[in-house]
């Protein structure tokens, strides 16, 4: 009986590196697909990241993260808008949107005009926030593992 238990334990221990390697490979592939989907989304929405508008210019960038805990590909779009159409008056805004790329679902949004004390929009899920720092803290569970 001890020999059987010892053999089972040894087989289990020897199988762990193989199982771990499979899990790491799967995790890597999911991260890779997430990165590709995010790059495609950004290119479709923003091209090279700079868009000229009637009022000025918008500059955008993004970050992506595959979150294994949620099993979701998160895409964080960051955009700055600088309005220069009215001489001597510049109005800019800053926005961030957190999306689940696979479901095309918005999870969080932040929008603030330059000079404003509080953001116009600041929420993560059902939670309302009151500053960019608070928003960034609230999205940490989605953009990290």
Backbone bond lengths (Angstrom), bond angles and torsions (degrees), N, CA, C in turn:
res aa  C-N    CA-C-N  psi(-1)  N-CA   C-N-CA  omega(-1)  CA-C   N-CA-C  phi
1 X - - - 1.448 - - 1.527 111.12 -
2 X 1.340 116.67 -41.50 1.461 120.19 178.35 1.528 111.04 -63.17
3 X 1.304 116.54 -36.96 1.458 120.79 -179.85 1.528 110.07 -63.85
4 X 1.345 116.32 -41.20 1.473 121.03 178.96 1.523 109.94 -64.77
5 X 1.321 116.92 -45.95 1.471 120.99 179.48 1.515 110.86 -62.90
6 X 1.346 116.06 -43.01 1.447 120.43 179.01 1.529 110.87 -63.71
7 X 1.318 117.66 -42.38 1.464 122.16 178.42 1.522 110.76 -63.66
8 X 1.338 117.82 -41.54 1.462 122.39 178.42 1.529 110.14 -63.90
9 X 1.311 116.84 -44.93 1.458 121.32 179.96 1.522 110.30 -62.89
10 X 1.329 116.52 -43.62 1.454 120.65 179.40 1.535 111.37 -63.88
11 X 1.322 117.01 -42.02 1.466 121.20 178.62 1.527 110.56 -64.17
12 X 1.317 117.01 -39.23 1.459 121.81 178.90 1.530 110.36 -64.74
13 X 1.317 116.70 -45.13 1.463 121.09 -179.53 1.523 110.65 -64.47
14 X 1.315 116.98 -41.81 1.463 120.41 -179.95 1.524 112.09 -68.07
15 X 1.315 117.57 -27.96 1.463 121.38 -179.46 1.528 112.08 -78.82
16 X 1.330 118.22 -21.23 1.464 121.26 -177.10 1.526 113.67 -58.44
17 X 1.336 120.43 -48.07 1.475 118.12 178.81 1.526 112.80 -60.20
18 X 1.316 117.78 -37.53 1.465 120.96 179.06 1.524 110.42 -65.36
19 X 1.334 116.49 -44.90 1.468 120.60 178.61 1.517 110.40 -64.10
20 X 1.322 116.69 -39.87 1.458 121.16 179.14 1.524 110.51 -64.90
21 X 1.319 116.71 -40.77 1.465 120.54 178.79 1.526 110.87 -64.12
22 X 1.323 117.16 -40.19 1.471 120.84 177.67 1.519 110.60 -63.43
23 X 1.341 116.06 -42.89 1.462 120.76 179.51 1.530 109.96 -63.94
24 X 1.329 117.36 -43.88 1.463 120.95 178.44 1.528 111.46 -62.56
25 X 1.314 116.93 -40.20 1.468 121.18 178.95 1.528 110.47 -64.00
26 X 1.328 115.92 -45.29 1.470 120.64 179.18 1.530 110.30 -62.79
27 X 1.322 116.74 -43.86 1.473 121.92 178.89 1.530 110.16 -60.78
28 X 1.322 116.51 -44.34 1.467 121.26 179.10 1.528 110.71 -61.22
29 X 1.327 116.59 -44.19 1.468 120.39 -179.55 1.523 111.45 -63.94
30 X 1.330 117.17 -39.20 1.468 120.44 178.02 1.528 110.44 -65.96
31 X 1.334 117.04 -40.81 1.463 120.88 177.15 1.528 110.71 -63.84
32 X 1.330 116.26 -41.43 1.459 121.87 178.71 1.528 110.99 -61.29
33 X 1.320 116.10 -48.27 1.480 120.37 179.30 1.517 111.14 -62.03
34 X 1.320 116.59 -38.80 1.463 121.34 178.69 1.525 109.70 -62.18
35 X 1.322 116.81 -45.97 1.458 121.01 179.24 1.516 112.10 -61.82
36 X 1.334 116.72 -40.72 1.464 120.64 179.02 1.528 111.27 -66.95
37 X 1.332 116.13 -42.31 1.474 120.09 179.20 1.524 110.67 -64.50
38 X 1.331 117.25 -39.47 1.465 121.29 179.18 1.526 110.94 -65.89
39 X 1.323 116.54 -43.80 1.469 120.23 179.06 1.525 110.76 -61.99
40 X 1.319 116.39 -41.34 1.471 120.89 178.94 1.528 110.47 -64.83
41 X 1.317 117.12 -44.85 1.467 121.54 179.76 1.526 110.10 -60.24
42 X 1.333 115.97 -47.11 1.454 119.61 -178.44 1.530 110.92 -62.74
43 X 1.309 116.50 -45.35 1.469 119.87 -179.89 1.527 111.16 -61.59
44 X 1.343 117.18 -41.92 1.469 120.65 178.21 1.527 111.93 -64.40
45 X 1.339 116.25 -40.39 1.469 120.43 -176.31 1.531 113.24 -83.14
46 X 1.345 116.95 -35.71 1.456 120.17 -169.43 1.527 115.11 -125.26
47 X 1.309 118.24 -6.66 1.469 119.62 -176.54 1.515 110.73 62.13
48 X 1.340 116.25 -116.44 1.465 120.15 179.86 1.527 113.03 -88.91
49 X 1.330 117.07 1.71 1.469 120.66 177.88 1.511 114.74 98.94
50 X 1.327 117.80 -2.72 1.465 121.19 179.23 1.521 108.17 -125.15
51 X 1.340 115.25 126.58 1.458 120.68 -179.66 1.525 108.97 -129.22
52 X 1.309 116.18 126.60 1.461 120.59 174.68 1.523 108.07 -85.88
53 X 1.330 115.63 136.40 1.462 121.65 179.40 1.526 109.12 -123.03
54 X 1.317 116.81 175.63 1.475 121.21 176.54 1.518 110.94 -61.18
55 X 1.326 116.12 -34.87 1.462 121.29 -175.26 1.518 114.42 -91.51
56 X 1.332 117.31 -16.24 1.459 118.87 -176.68 1.513 111.94 164.54
57 X 1.323 115.63 -119.15 1.449 120.01 -175.52 1.523 110.30 -149.39
58 X 1.336 114.76 147.62 1.468 121.08 174.24 1.515 107.72 -119.71
59 X 1.317 115.20 134.76 1.459 121.84 179.12 1.521 107.19 -122.70
60 X 1.325 115.34 127.41 1.461 119.57 -175.63 1.520 111.86 -130.07
61 X 1.304 114.21 156.81 1.449 122.87 173.16 1.528 107.41 -147.96
62 X 1.315 116.64 178.66 1.462 119.06 179.34 1.511 110.73 -151.75
63 X 1.322 114.12 163.99 1.460 123.51 170.30 1.516 106.01 -133.11
64 X 1.317 116.25 153.50 1.462 118.36 174.56 1.517 109.28 -136.60
65 X 1.313 115.61 157.26 1.459 120.81 178.43 1.520 109.30 -156.27
66 X 1.330 115.89 126.79 1.464 119.43 170.89 1.515 106.59 -85.67
67 X 1.329 116.48 119.50 1.460 122.27 -179.10 1.521 108.50 -101.38
68 X 1.323 116.44 110.41 1.467 120.79 -176.66 1.530 112.26 -69.42
69 X 1.329 117.75 -29.26 1.457 119.87 179.48 1.532 110.70 -65.54
70 X 1.322 116.94 -41.20 1.463 121.77 179.06 1.533 111.71 -90.88
71 X 1.330 116.53 -13.01 1.464 122.69 -174.19 1.529 109.96 54.54
72 X 1.349 114.53 50.59 1.461 120.69 -176.28 1.526 110.11 -139.40
73 X 1.315 114.02 150.44 1.459 121.83 174.60 1.526 107.36 -99.47
74 X 1.333 116.33 109.24 1.456 120.65 -179.49 1.525 110.52 -95.96
75 X 1.310 114.54 141.16 1.458 124.02 -177.02 1.520 106.95 -128.05
76 X 1.310 116.23 119.15 1.452 122.17 179.35 1.519 108.46 -107.00
77 X 1.324 115.72 111.67 1.462 122.05 179.54 1.522 108.54 -97.79
78 X 1.321 115.89 129.97 1.462 121.92 -176.98 1.523 107.44 -122.81
79 X 1.337 116.94 124.59 1.471 120.02 -176.38 1.525 111.13 -134.84
80 X 1.312 114.46 136.73 1.468 122.80 173.77 1.511 107.91 -114.84
81 X 1.305 115.91 131.65 1.458 121.36 177.80 1.524 108.22 -115.98
82 X 1.334 115.94 127.94 1.455 120.67 178.69 1.516 107.77 -122.18
83 X 1.322 115.60 113.13 1.468 121.04 179.90 1.520 108.40 -92.55
84 X 1.316 115.88 124.85 1.466 120.91 -178.30 1.528 112.23 -128.13
85 X 1.323 117.28 10.12 1.467 121.00 -174.09 1.524 112.90 -67.58
86 X 1.305 117.55 -33.77 1.466 120.35 -178.44 1.531 107.84 -93.41
87 X 1.329 117.62 119.45 1.463 120.05 -178.17 1.533 112.03 -55.42
88 X 1.323 115.25 141.53 1.467 124.02 178.31 1.523 113.29 62.96
89 X 1.316 117.79 8.10 1.464 119.56 178.62 1.529 107.97 -130.42
90 X 1.286 116.40 118.92 1.456 120.90 178.03 1.520 107.96 -117.28
91 X 1.290 114.88 127.89 1.452 120.05 177.71 1.519 106.92 -125.27
92 X 1.289 117.20 123.61 1.454 119.85 179.78 1.516 109.97 -126.18
93 X 1.313 114.05 162.84 1.460 119.95 177.11 1.521 108.88 -144.22
94 X 1.285 114.89 162.83 1.452 122.13 -177.90 1.521 107.60 -135.27
95 X 1.338 116.63 131.35 1.463 118.67 178.79 1.526 110.76 -138.99
96 X 1.318 114.13 151.67 1.463 122.20 175.15 1.524 107.17 -137.81
97 X 1.312 115.42 135.70 1.462 120.81 178.52 1.519 108.34 -130.88
98 X 1.323 116.21 130.07 1.462 121.72 177.70 1.518 108.27 -105.74
99 X 1.344 115.65 121.91 1.463 122.04 -177.66 1.518 111.10 -121.41
100 X 1.326 115.42 150.25 1.459 122.07 165.02 1.520 104.05 -91.12
101 X 1.319 116.85 111.79 1.467 120.11 -174.54 1.518 113.29 -66.00
102 X 1.324 117.77 -37.37 1.462 120.03 -176.39 1.526 112.18 -66.56
103 X 1.309 116.76 -37.73 1.470 120.58 -179.65 1.522 112.21 -98.98
104 X 1.347 117.00 -3.88 1.456 122.21 -175.95 1.531 110.79 51.29
105 X 1.322 114.57 46.78 1.466 121.50 -176.31 1.529 109.63 -115.97
106 X 1.323 115.78 131.68 1.459 121.03 177.30 1.523 109.23 -79.46
107 X 1.337 115.96 129.29 1.465 121.28 179.11 1.517 112.25 -104.91
108 X 1.330 116.13 -27.71 1.461 119.13 -175.78 1.529 109.48 -157.64
109 X 1.335 114.98 151.34 1.465 119.15 178.72 1.521 109.22 -148.31
110 X 1.324 114.07 141.13 1.460 121.84 176.82 1.520 107.39 -135.02
111 X 1.338 116.87 132.93 1.467 121.34 176.92 1.515 108.48 -146.52
112 X 1.350 114.81 129.21 1.459 119.35 178.31 1.513 109.80 -145.32
113 X 1.331 115.97 134.97 1.464 121.72 174.29 1.518 108.64 -82.73
114 X 1.321 114.95 148.32 1.468 119.81 178.44 1.522 109.59 -59.69
115 X 1.301 115.96 136.48 1.459 121.07 178.99 1.508 114.55 86.78
116 X 1.327 117.99 -13.85 1.468 120.08 179.23 1.526 109.44 -73.60
117 X 1.311 115.52 144.15 1.462 120.94 179.29 1.518 110.62 -72.87
118 X 1.326 116.36 -43.41 1.470 121.02 -179.74 1.522 109.49 -123.75
119 X 1.316 115.86 154.86 1.468 118.77 178.07 1.524 111.65 -68.51
120 X 1.324 115.49 153.61 1.456 121.46 175.15 1.526 109.72 -74.08
121 X 1.339 115.82 -41.64 1.466 122.05 175.77 1.516 108.01 -126.89
122 X 1.303 116.51 134.37 1.457 121.55 176.67 1.523 107.51 -158.65
123 X 1.328 115.28 98.42 1.459 118.71 177.74 1.520 110.76 -150.31
124 X 1.306 114.15 151.46 1.459 123.16 174.21 1.518 105.37 -132.70
125 X 1.330 115.88 110.87 1.465 119.65 -173.25 1.517 108.83 63.18
126 X 1.325 116.31 -127.08 1.465 121.75 178.40 1.529 112.12 -91.27
127 X 1.326 115.97 -2.55 1.460 120.54 -174.84 1.526 112.04 -89.93
128 X 1.319 116.50 129.00 1.462 123.22 177.27 1.528 108.16 -89.54
129 X 1.335 116.03 140.79 1.459 119.87 176.79 1.528 109.16 -125.46
130 X 1.340 116.25 172.38 1.461 120.09 -173.25 1.524 114.45 -128.33
131 X 1.344 117.26 4.44 1.454 119.85 179.28 1.525 110.07 -158.41
132 X 1.320 115.41 162.92 1.456 120.50 177.40 1.527 110.47 -64.89
133 X 1.319 117.42 -40.47 1.467 120.50 178.99 1.527 111.03 -60.90
134 X 1.324 116.42 -43.07 1.465 120.63 178.61 1.532 110.39 -63.85
135 X 1.331 116.55 -42.73 1.462 121.11 178.83 1.525 110.84 -60.05
136 X 1.342 115.83 -46.66 1.463 120.63 179.97 1.535 111.07 -60.83
137 X 1.293 116.63 -37.99 1.472 120.60 178.28 1.530 110.53 -66.78
138 X 1.311 116.77 -39.53 1.460 120.97 -178.04 1.538 113.16 -70.80
139 X 1.340 118.04 -26.41 1.470 118.59 179.62 1.530 113.00 -88.50
140 X 1.323 117.73 -6.93 1.473 120.51 -179.44 1.527 113.75 -52.35
141 X 1.331 119.78 -42.49 1.471 118.43 -179.58 1.538 113.33 -62.28
142 X 1.324 117.96 -23.37 1.450 121.75 -179.07 1.524 112.16 -87.82
143 X 1.313 116.11 -33.60 1.463 120.16 -176.45 1.521 113.20 -96.00
144 X 1.310 117.63 11.18 1.463 122.30 177.24 1.517 110.01 -148.26
145 X 1.315 116.35 168.07 1.478 120.48 177.76 1.504 110.80 -110.54
